[in-house]
């Protein structure tokens, strides 16, 4: 009977540790994804700005 108690305790603690591990790994994954997404958006914004400034320069030269 004592062995069953140890088994239940091990399962509970294993579940808690597993949940904590998933939370930590998930947090790192979300932070990394967020940084990559923000960097991609900033690159796209810079490219759009450079294209619009190039167009305005061409328009000024043509007029």
Number of C-alpha atoms within 10 A of each C-alpha: 6 6 8 9 10 11 12 11 12 12 12 12 12 12 12 12 12 12 12 12 12 12 12 12 11 12 12 12 11 12 11 11 12 12 11 12 12 11 12 12 12 12 12 12 12 12 12 12 12 12 12 12 12 12 12 12 11 11 10 9 8 7 5
